Amino acid sequence: MYYGLPDVDPWDKDRDARKYDGPYRVIAHPPCERYGRYWSGGPSARVRRKMGDDDGCFAAALNAVRTYGGVLEHPEASHAWRMFGITRPPRGGGWALANDGFGWTCCVEQGHYGHLARKATWLYAVDCKLPQLVWGPSVAKVRLDGGSRSVEELSKRQRAATPIPFRDLLIEIVSR
């Protein structure tokens, strides 16, 4: 999603983003599986997982954002916020102090930026000019209540995808 863009140097799983050592601002998308609703693997999981067990990915992403500036993105209600001492943002929108001595945090729905679902997302930003975003509930193009197309019909990849306009917004935030 970030490959081939001018002035962007992507660090993914293959490059091991945990080893990033600057000097540029970062846009971090650390894995969320061990911090979300089904952090333990879900009700049908054969193996129970440990909350936060992501091989240090979130901690490395947070450190990179705090060290070099940038923005970190994670799903709304991520347990990582509590585990790393970041204040939960207001659900209705707006930037709020993260109360960690470093950054700001907010809740924004990616549905405003082209995602098929509302996809509420928490952002954590350090050393960036914070833009006014489209706050509040978005209109989902798929329904959560089993309507004609439900979010469950989206593939895992579709649910996880970051829409191009939202990607561009994140790039703009770190470029200021």
Beta strands, then each sheet from edge to edge (+ up, - down):
strand 1: 26-28
strand 2: 70-75
strand 3: 96-97
strand 4: 104-109
strand 5: 120-126
sheet 1: 1+ 2+ 5- 4+ 3-
end
